[in-house]
Amino acid sequence: MASLEQPSAGNTVQTLIYKLWFTPLMAALLIGALLGGCSREKSAGATDRPRIVLFAVDGFEWDVALPLLREGRLPHLAALAERGVYGRIRSIVPTVSPAVWTTAATGKGIEKHGIYHFRRRDGGPGAESLFNSTHRKTKAFWNILTDYGLRIHSIGWFLTYPVEPINGVMISHAQGIGKPEWVKTKRSPEGKLIEGMKGQVWPVEREREMFDCLRRSDEKMPELIETIFGERLDSLDEVGSRLFRASRWAFRNDETYVAIAEKLAVEGPFDLMTVYMGGTDVAGHRFWRYYRPDRYDHPPSEGELKKLARIIPSYYVHVDDVIGRLETLLGDSTTVVVLSDHGMRSAQETSRFEPADPSKLVSGRHTTNAVFFAAGPAVRRAARSASWDGVEVDDLPVLGDMVDITPTLLSLLQIPVGRDMDGKALDTVIDPAYARQHPTRFIDTHDTKEWLEMRRAAAKILPGREERWEELRALGYLD
């Protein structure tokens, strides 16, 4: 048996499995046989290791959350703040989601993990493609936890296509998927899960049941839209209608990820589960002008404001409800973390927002203020007043940086932090008594020669072309 002081045979296991991921039966047998021993060893010790669920909420903004907290409309986030810690995490520059979420997942900066934007240069002039998971040059926390025999579910984390073999379930975010017809036309599947496309679900034998969740989400969408926003929103002007139609894919994706998370929450034990929700980011980009019309030279009409001013706050309330639902399923013994990759503010304040050019409809842009909440076993309890009245963004404590997220997760889970990581375990988050009992341990690196060689080989042979150009341009990410 491997000691938890050093990685298990998982490095070699991952290399072999990843090379075989196109042959599902062989890969499944291999991961079951070789990781099973590590899991037994893990369960024999570290009985006070917390179980963690991390909500990765894209574009969640404090300036939206604070008024809702004051109004009592985010009760589950307020409860987390009451019994844990909350504040700001400094994001990175540029605040583009692939780079930020990869920084959070690795504990390393862009120069080390290699993901700096949505698109990458492939060589000659004009030769570009989208980044995918094979381009990441270092291990993410899901690889590290797998090495140590811990069980990890990663649902929709940004830039995880194609999925990697982990000790648990991985559902990819569709960024990086490519099909020949999308390369030719630059049409976009809008970042959604796509039935029949390999590499979106690990283990592959669970594809059917995971896509069943997708189909049920499709069936529920009309009812879900009405529940979240209070009406069906099918009688809008040209601009509002186009914006809402172009946002439905994100709400649908979130519903699918949440349905999968709820399924896995009751299915069996795990050590860490991450759930990505991107609807907050898409709503922020497209509906900020309706949320803060006072910031724009050409605000929407009163009729449109009556219908669409609620889009952003209503979706924040929905995210809070999702957090509460999963907390109920998992119980008080679970540590809950809520993290955004960046905030949001107004953009194109002088634009007329004509529907002819989708990129000219973007009214929200990123800020470097990211949201953080955490509560549960092993988390510090910070003193706070009983009221949110008068609290402004600048009053909120800065807890750390995006590179600190993975070192903090590893320390909470009693796994060594790599000395080659740029971040550190946050004493602003970890309970001091827990830290004394389980001080942060270190290892030179979690990256092995075998793993790095496998990554270089995979980047050359796995897909990842230009399928999301249109959607990324519509969100203002590409010129």
C-alpha positions as CSV (number, residue, x, y, z in Angstrom):
1,M,0.0,0.0,0.0
2,A,1.2,3.5,-0.7
3,S,1.5,5.9,2.2
4,L,-0.4,9.2,2.2
5,E,2.9,10.8,2.7
6,Q,3.7,10.1,-1.0
7,P,1.5,9.7,-4.0
8,S,0.2,6.3,-4.8
9,A,0.8,4.4,-8.0
10,G,-1.9,6.6,-9.4
11,N,0.6,8.6,-11.5
12,T,1.3,5.4,-13.5
13,V,-2.3,4.4,-13.3
14,Q,-3.5,7.7,-14.8
15,T,-1.0,7.5,-17.6
16,L,-2.2,4.0,-18.6
17,I,-5.8,4.8,-18.2
18,Y,-5.6,8.1,-20.1
19,K,-3.9,6.3,-23.0
20,L,-6.8,3.8,-23.0
21,W,-9.7,6.1,-22.5
22,F,-11.0,5.4,-26.0
23,T,-11.4,1.7,-24.8
24,P,-13.8,2.1,-21.9
25,L,-13.9,-1.5,-20.6
26,M,-10.1,-1.8,-20.3
27,A,-9.9,1.7,-18.6
28,A,-12.7,0.9,-16.2
29,L,-11.1,-2.4,-15.1
30,L,-7.7,-0.8,-14.7
31,I,-8.9,2.1,-12.6
32,G,-11.0,-0.2,-10.4
33,A,-8.2,-2.7,-9.8
34,L,-5.3,-0.3,-9.2
35,L,-7.1,2.5,-7.3
36,G,-9.1,0.3,-5.1
37,G,-6.2,-0.4,-2.8
38,C,-5.5,3.3,-2.3
39,S,-9.1,3.9,-1.4
40,R,-9.1,1.2,1.3
41,E,-6.0,2.8,2.8
42,K,-7.5,6.2,2.8
43,S,-10.6,5.0,4.6
44,A,-8.5,3.4,7.2
45,G,-7.1,6.8,8.4
46,A,-7.9,10.5,8.5
47,T,-11.4,9.9,9.8
48,D,-11.8,13.7,10.6
49,R,-11.0,14.7,7.0
50,P,-14.0,16.9,6.0
51,R,-16.2,16.1,3.0
52,I,-16.3,19.2,0.8
53,V,-18.7,20.4,-1.9
54,L,-17.4,23.4,-3.9
55,F,-19.8,25.5,-5.9
56,A,-17.9,27.1,-8.8
57,V,-20.2,30.0,-9.7
58,D,-19.0,31.9,-12.8
59,G,-19.2,35.7,-12.7
60,F,-20.9,35.9,-9.3
61,E,-20.6,39.6,-8.2
62,W,-20.6,41.0,-4.7
63,D,-22.4,44.2,-5.9
64,V,-25.4,42.0,-6.8
65,A,-25.2,39.7,-3.8
66,L,-25.0,42.3,-1.1
67,P,-28.4,44.0,-1.8
68,L,-30.0,40.5,-2.0
69,L,-28.4,39.5,1.3
70,R,-29.7,42.7,2.9
71,E,-33.2,41.8,1.6
72,G,-33.0,38.3,3.0
73,R,-33.2,36.8,-0.5
74,L,-30.0,34.7,-0.2
75,P,-30.7,32.8,3.0
76,H,-28.3,29.9,2.4
77,L,-25.4,32.1,1.6
78,A,-26.2,34.2,4.6
79,A,-26.2,31.1,6.8
80,L,-22.8,30.1,5.4
81,A,-21.5,33.6,6.3
82,E,-23.0,33.3,9.8
83,R,-21.2,30.0,10.6
84,G,-18.1,30.4,8.5
85,V,-16.0,32.9,6.5
86,Y,-16.8,35.1,3.5
87,G,-15.0,37.8,1.6
88,R,-13.2,38.5,-1.6
89,I,-10.7,36.4,-3.5
90,R,-8.4,38.4,-5.9
91,S,-8.7,37.0,-9.4
92,I,-6.0,37.0,-12.1
93,V,-5.5,39.2,-15.1
94,P,-6.8,38.5,-17.7
95,T,-10.0,37.5,-16.0
96,V,-11.0,35.0,-18.7
97,S,-12.7,31.9,-17.3
98,P,-10.4,29.2,-18.8
99,A,-7.3,30.9,-17.3
100,V,-8.9,31.7,-13.9
101,W,-10.6,28.4,-13.3
102,T,-7.4,26.6,-14.3
103,T,-5.4,28.8,-11.9
104,A,-7.9,27.9,-9.1
105,A,-7.7,24.2,-10.0
106,T,-3.9,23.9,-10.0
107,G,-2.6,26.5,-7.5
108,K,-0.3,27.8,-10.2
109,G,-0.2,30.8,-12.4
110,I,-0.7,31.0,-16.1
111,E,3.0,30.6,-17.0
112,K,3.0,27.2,-15.2
113,H,-0.4,25.8,-16.2
114,G,-0.3,27.1,-19.7
115,I,-3.9,28.2,-20.2
116,Y,-4.1,31.9,-20.8
117,H,-7.3,32.4,-22.8
118,F,-10.0,30.7,-24.8
119,R,-8.0,30.4,-27.9
120,R,-4.4,29.5,-28.6
121,R,-1.9,30.0,-31.4
122,D,-1.2,26.8,-33.3
123,G,1.7,28.0,-35.4
124,G,1.5,30.2,-38.4
125,P,-0.4,33.5,-38.9
126,G,-4.1,33.0,-38.3
127,A,-3.7,29.4,-37.1
128,E,-5.8,29.3,-33.9
129,S,-7.7,26.7,-32.0
130,L,-9.5,26.6,-28.6
131,F,-7.7,25.4,-25.5
132,N,-8.8,22.0,-24.1
133,S,-7.9,20.0,-21.1
134,T,-4.9,18.3,-22.8
135,H,-3.1,21.7,-23.0
136,R,-2.9,22.1,-19.2
137,K,0.7,21.5,-18.3
138,T,0.3,20.6,-14.6
139,K,-2.0,18.5,-12.4
140,A,-5.3,19.8,-11.2
141,F,-6.7,18.9,-7.8
142,W,-8.8,16.1,-9.3
143,N,-5.6,14.4,-10.5
144,I,-3.9,14.9,-7.2
145,L,-6.7,13.6,-5.1
146,T,-7.0,10.6,-7.4
147,D,-3.3,9.9,-6.8
148,Y,-4.0,9.7,-3.1
149,G,-7.0,7.5,-3.4
150,L,-9.6,10.1,-2.5
151,R,-12.9,10.1,-4.3
152,I,-13.6,13.2,-6.4
153,H,-16.6,14.3,-8.5
154,S,-16.0,17.2,-10.9
155,I,-19.2,18.4,-12.6
156,G,-18.8,21.0,-15.4
157,W,-15.5,22.6,-14.2
158,F,-14.3,24.9,-16.9
159,L,-11.9,23.5,-19.5
160,T,-12.3,19.8,-18.7
161,Y,-12.9,18.5,-22.2
162,P,-11.8,15.8,-22.8
163,V,-12.5,14.4,-19.4
164,E,-9.6,12.8,-17.5
165,P,-9.7,9.4,-15.6
166,I,-10.3,10.2,-12.0
167,N,-11.4,8.3,-8.9
168,G,-15.0,9.4,-9.3
169,V,-17.2,11.0,-11.9
170,M,-16.1,13.8,-14.2
171,I,-18.6,15.7,-16.5
172,S,-16.8,18.0,-18.9
173,H,-17.5,21.6,-19.6
174,A,-17.8,21.6,-23.4
175,Q,-15.2,24.3,-24.0
176,G,-12.7,22.8,-26.4
177,I,-14.9,20.3,-28.2
178,G,-14.5,20.3,-32.0
179,K,-16.3,19.0,-35.0
180,P,-15.2,19.5,-38.6
181,E,-18.4,21.4,-39.6
182,W,-17.9,23.8,-36.7
183,V,-14.4,24.5,-37.7
184,K,-15.5,25.3,-41.2
185,T,-18.5,27.5,-40.3
186,K,-17.3,28.7,-36.9
187,R,-20.8,27.9,-35.6
188,S,-21.0,27.1,-31.9
189,P,-22.6,24.4,-29.8
190,E,-22.7,27.1,-27.0
191,G,-20.7,25.2,-24.5
192,K,-23.3,22.6,-23.8
193,L,-23.1,18.9,-23.4
194,I,-23.6,17.1,-26.7
195,E,-25.0,13.7,-27.0
196,G,-22.9,11.2,-29.0
197,M,-19.6,13.1,-28.5
198,K,-17.0,11.1,-26.7
199,G,-14.9,12.5,-23.9
200,Q,-17.6,14.3,-22.0
201,V,-18.2,11.7,-19.2
202,W,-15.9,9.7,-17.0
203,P,-16.3,6.8,-16.4
204,V,-17.6,6.2,-19.9
205,E,-19.9,3.5,-18.9
206,R,-22.0,6.1,-17.1
207,E,-22.6,8.2,-20.2
208,R,-26.2,7.0,-20.7
209,E,-27.4,7.9,-17.2
210,M,-25.7,11.2,-17.3
211,F,-27.3,12.1,-20.6
212,D,-30.6,11.0,-19.1
213,C,-30.1,13.9,-16.7
214,L,-29.6,16.2,-19.7
215,R,-32.8,15.0,-21.4
216,R,-34.8,15.5,-18.2
217,S,-33.3,19.0,-18.0
218,D,-34.5,19.8,-21.5
219,E,-38.0,18.7,-20.6
220,K,-38.1,20.9,-17.5
221,M,-36.7,24.0,-19.1
222,P,-40.0,25.9,-19.8
223,E,-41.2,25.2,-16.2
224,L,-37.7,26.0,-14.8
225,I,-37.6,29.4,-16.6
226,E,-41.0,30.3,-15.3
227,T,-40.0,29.2,-11.7
228,I,-36.7,31.2,-11.8
229,F,-37.9,34.4,-13.5
230,G,-41.6,34.5,-12.6
231,E,-42.9,34.3,-16.2
232,R,-42.1,32.6,-19.5
233,L,-40.5,35.7,-21.1
234,D,-41.6,34.9,-24.6
235,S,-43.0,38.4,-25.5
236,L,-39.9,40.7,-25.6
237,D,-38.6,43.2,-28.0
238,E,-36.0,42.2,-30.6
239,V,-33.0,42.9,-28.4
240,G,-34.4,41.3,-25.3
241,S,-35.7,38.3,-27.1
242,R,-32.4,37.7,-28.8
243,L,-30.5,38.1,-25.4
244,F,-32.8,35.6,-23.6
245,R,-32.7,33.0,-26.4
246,A,-28.9,33.3,-26.4
247,S,-28.8,32.6,-22.7
248,R,-31.0,29.6,-22.3
249,W,-28.1,27.2,-23.0
250,A,-26.4,28.3,-19.9
251,F,-29.4,27.9,-17.7
252,R,-30.0,24.5,-19.3
253,N,-26.4,23.5,-18.6
254,D,-26.6,24.5,-15.0
255,E,-29.8,22.5,-14.5
256,T,-28.1,19.5,-15.9
257,Y,-25.0,19.9,-13.7
258,V,-27.2,20.4,-10.7
259,A,-29.3,17.3,-11.5
260,I,-26.1,15.2,-11.8
261,A,-24.7,16.7,-8.5
262,E,-28.0,15.8,-6.7
263,K,-27.8,12.3,-8.1
264,L,-24.2,11.8,-6.9
265,A,-24.8,13.4,-3.5
266,V,-27.1,10.6,-2.5
267,E,-25.2,7.8,-4.4
268,G,-22.3,7.2,-2.0
269,P,-19.4,8.7,-0.1
270,F,-17.0,11.2,-1.7
271,D,-14.2,13.5,-0.4
272,L,-14.7,16.4,-2.8
273,M,-17.5,17.4,-5.3
274,T,-17.3,20.5,-7.5
275,V,-20.4,21.9,-9.2
276,Y,-20.0,24.5,-11.9
277,M,-22.8,27.0,-12.7
278,G,-22.2,29.5,-15.5
279,G,-25.6,31.1,-15.8
280,T,-24.6,34.0,-13.5
281,D,-21.8,34.9,-15.9
282,V,-23.9,34.7,-19.1
283,A,-26.8,36.7,-17.4
284,G,-24.3,39.3,-16.2
285,H,-22.8,39.8,-19.7
286,R,-26.2,40.1,-21.4
287,F,-28.5,41.7,-18.9
288,W,-26.3,44.1,-16.9
289,R,-27.9,47.0,-18.8
290,Y,-31.3,45.9,-17.4
291,Y,-30.0,45.5,-13.9
292,R,-28.2,48.9,-13.7
293,P,-29.9,51.0,-16.5
294,D,-28.6,54.2,-14.8
295,R,-25.1,53.4,-16.1
296,Y,-26.0,53.6,-19.8
297,D,-26.5,56.4,-22.2
298,H,-29.2,54.3,-24.0
299,P,-31.1,52.4,-21.3
300,P,-33.9,49.9,-22.1
301,S,-37.5,51.0,-22.2
302,E,-39.7,50.9,-19.1
303,G,-41.6,47.9,-20.5
304,E,-38.4,45.9,-21.1
305,L,-37.0,46.9,-17.6
306,K,-40.2,45.6,-16.1
307,K,-39.6,42.2,-17.6
308,L,-35.8,41.9,-17.6
309,A,-34.5,43.8,-14.7
310,R,-35.1,40.7,-12.6
311,I,-33.0,38.4,-14.7
312,I,-29.7,38.8,-12.8
313,P,-31.1,38.9,-9.2
314,S,-33.5,36.1,-9.9
315,Y,-30.7,33.9,-11.1
316,Y,-28.7,34.7,-8.0
317,V,-31.6,33.6,-5.9
318,H,-31.8,30.4,-7.9
319,V,-28.1,29.7,-7.2
320,D,-28.7,30.2,-3.5
321,D,-31.6,27.8,-3.7
322,V,-29.4,25.2,-5.4
323,I,-26.8,25.5,-2.6
324,G,-29.6,25.0,0.0
325,R,-30.9,21.9,-1.8
326,L,-27.5,20.2,-2.0
327,E,-26.8,21.2,1.7
328,T,-30.0,19.4,2.7
329,L,-29.0,16.3,0.8
330,L,-25.5,16.2,2.2
331,G,-26.1,17.3,5.8
332,D,-24.4,19.6,8.3
333,S,-21.2,17.5,8.3
334,T,-20.3,18.7,4.8
335,T,-18.0,21.6,4.3
336,V,-19.5,24.0,1.7
337,V,-17.4,26.4,-0.4
338,V,-18.8,28.9,-2.8
339,L,-16.3,30.5,-5.2
340,S,-16.6,32.8,-8.3
341,D,-13.8,33.3,-10.8
342,H,-14.4,37.1,-11.1
343,G,-17.0,39.7,-10.6
344,M,-19.1,41.8,-13.1
345,R,-19.7,45.4,-13.9
346,S,-21.1,47.6,-16.7
347,A,-19.6,47.7,-20.1
348,Q,-20.3,49.6,-23.4
349,E,-22.1,52.3,-21.5
350,T,-22.5,54.4,-24.6
351,S,-23.6,51.6,-27.0
352,R,-27.1,51.7,-28.6
353,F,-27.2,47.8,-28.4
354,E,-28.4,47.1,-31.9
355,P,-29.3,43.4,-32.5
356,A,-27.4,43.2,-35.8
357,D,-24.1,42.6,-34.0
358,P,-24.2,40.1,-31.1
359,S,-21.0,41.4,-29.6
360,K,-22.5,44.9,-29.3
361,L,-25.2,43.5,-27.0
362,V,-22.7,42.7,-24.3
363,S,-23.4,45.1,-21.4
364,G,-21.4,43.4,-18.6
365,R,-17.7,42.8,-18.2
366,H,-15.4,41.2,-15.6
367,T,-13.8,42.6,-12.5
368,T,-11.0,41.0,-10.4
369,N,-13.2,40.8,-7.2
370,A,-14.2,37.2,-6.8
371,V,-16.8,35.9,-4.2
372,F,-15.9,33.4,-1.5
373,F,-18.0,31.7,1.2
374,A,-17.1,28.7,3.2
375,A,-18.5,27.0,6.3
376,G,-18.4,23.6,7.9
377,P,-16.0,21.2,9.7
378,A,-12.4,22.5,9.5
379,V,-13.4,26.0,8.4
380,R,-12.7,29.1,10.5
381,R,-15.7,30.9,12.0
382,A,-15.3,34.6,11.5
383,A,-17.0,37.1,13.7
384,R,-19.6,39.3,11.9
385,S,-22.5,41.5,12.7
386,A,-26.0,40.2,12.5
387,S,-27.0,42.5,9.7
388,W,-25.8,43.2,6.2
389,D,-27.0,46.8,6.4
390,G,-24.4,49.3,5.4
391,V,-21.9,46.6,4.2
392,E,-20.2,47.6,0.9
393,V,-17.8,45.6,-1.3
394,D,-14.8,47.6,0.0
395,D,-15.7,46.6,3.6
396,L,-15.4,42.9,2.8
397,P,-12.1,41.2,3.8
398,V,-9.7,40.0,1.1
399,L,-9.1,36.4,2.0
400,G,-6.5,35.5,-0.5
401,D,-5.8,34.9,-4.2
402,M,-7.1,32.5,-6.9
403,V,-3.8,30.5,-6.7
404,D,-4.6,29.7,-3.0
405,I,-7.7,27.7,-3.7
406,T,-6.1,24.3,-4.5
407,P,-3.5,24.5,-1.7
408,T,-6.4,25.3,0.7
409,L,-8.4,22.4,-0.5
410,L,-5.4,20.0,-0.3
411,S,-4.6,21.2,3.3
412,L,-8.2,20.7,4.4
413,L,-8.1,17.2,2.9
414,Q,-4.8,16.5,4.5
415,I,-2.9,16.1,1.2
416,P,0.5,17.7,0.8
417,V,0.8,21.0,-1.0
418,G,3.3,21.2,-3.9
419,R,6.2,23.4,-3.3
420,D,6.1,24.3,-6.9
421,M,2.6,25.8,-6.4
422,D,2.3,29.6,-6.4
423,G,-0.5,29.6,-3.8
424,K,-0.7,28.7,-0.2
425,A,-3.2,27.2,2.2
426,L,-5.3,30.1,3.6
427,D,-5.2,30.6,7.3
428,T,-8.0,33.1,6.8
429,V,-10.2,30.0,5.9
430,I,-8.9,27.0,7.8
431,D,-9.9,26.6,11.4
432,P,-6.9,27.2,13.7
433,A,-7.6,24.2,15.8
434,Y,-7.8,22.0,12.7
435,A,-4.6,23.5,11.4
436,R,-2.8,22.7,14.6
437,Q,-4.0,19.1,14.5
438,H,-3.3,18.8,10.8
439,P,-0.6,21.2,9.8
440,T,-0.1,21.7,6.1
441,R,2.4,19.2,4.7
442,F,4.5,19.7,1.5
443,I,5.9,17.7,-1.4
444,D,8.2,19.1,-4.1
445,T,5.8,18.5,-6.9
446,H,2.8,16.4,-7.7
447,D,3.8,16.3,-11.4
448,T,5.7,13.2,-12.4
449,K,7.8,12.6,-15.5
450,E,5.3,9.9,-16.7
451,W,2.3,12.2,-16.3
452,L,4.0,15.1,-18.1
453,E,5.0,12.9,-21.0
454,M,1.4,11.6,-21.2
455,R,0.1,15.2,-21.3
456,R,2.4,16.2,-24.2
457,A,1.4,13.1,-26.2
458,A,-2.4,13.6,-25.5
459,A,-2.3,17.3,-26.6
460,K,-1.1,16.2,-30.0
461,I,-3.8,13.6,-30.7
462,L,-7.0,14.6,-28.9
463,P,-9.6,17.0,-30.4
464,G,-10.0,20.7,-29.6
465,R,-10.9,22.9,-32.6
466,E,-12.8,26.1,-33.2
467,E,-16.3,25.2,-32.3
468,R,-17.2,28.1,-30.0
469,W,-16.1,31.1,-31.9
470,E,-19.5,32.6,-32.5
471,E,-20.6,32.1,-28.9
472,L,-17.4,33.5,-27.4
473,R,-17.6,36.5,-29.7
474,A,-21.2,37.1,-28.6
475,L,-20.1,37.2,-25.0
476,G,-17.4,39.7,-25.9
477,Y,-14.3,37.4,-25.4
478,L,-13.0,37.4,-28.9
479,D,-12.4,40.2,-31.4
